[in-house]
């Protein structure tokens, strides 16, 4: 098959390419002046708290070299915490402290760091070595998410996360990202994590993609990644749907985690989400975008400028549900938790 024939076949199946994503969705629906709201994790977190969206608790912010000495006061009473560059991308610059021992800080890998080591790392964050564009940055210190036990059989260390791509407040595709030994415990596909498709209607996992190849077992645990019922699925869907009102950005990737105590939490937002999610779901984004745009046009003709979040969510769960034969559920017990499970602070 020629390259042209392959491209034509993908277009007919509604698969979105990066040029189409940029021209037809990112540039069209995302106004540039709104980007700082999602490119800066601190601004995202502050805005989310204002509208009642649950996020990992923020312990403090260090925005100057002089402020580095305040770290001990910020983490006082917290044996574990996470340090992040506010404008970082791809997980770079994130330091996870699991506990403390005899004046040292222990990372999740077991490495012991001195106070000077931590301060040096924060200094690097402030200088902008991890930030988008290399601009001077701020260091965010926050609650360390502890993954729900459901992930123990299908993930290697780290914190799995869930990404849902949303168009004008309508969830299009969902993917569970699972850390691997190769990814160093990070849920980053480019570093070797696994992307697993998730049925929007039920929250049941589908097949996975690893280095753009379809797989059905985790390479480290060897357990099946398919057929797992994700808890609190209605909560995840509701949270992602409401992020349109949160940002005003029309095309958005919403990254969330499932904490064992606090339930669904929004981690960060992405105005330029990647396209591997199509492989994990064996479904094209362009086709679903077209269906949502047709629905918006239909509502506009009736004088409805924006459907309520619950109606947008219901539309997508109805229209984009996977056929029953594709689910092969291992645990189909229905999740009865109300959307947006309460957060214990």
CORRA-V723133 format. One record per helix or strand of 3 or more residues. SS is the DSSP state (@ for helix, = for strand). FROM is the first residue (numbers start at 1). LEN is the number of residues. If there is no record, write none. Layout:
ss = <SS,SS>
from = <FROM,FROM>
len = <LEN,LEN>
This chain:
ss = <@,@,@,@,=,@,=,=,=,@,@,=,@,=,=,@,=,=,=,@,=,=,@,@,@,@>
from = <3,18,32,41,58,65,81,95,104,115,132,139,149,161,170,189,194,204,213,233,251,263,277,285,309,324>
len = <10,12,8,10,5,10,5,7,4,13,3,4,3,7,9,3,5,7,3,15,9,8,5,17,11,3>
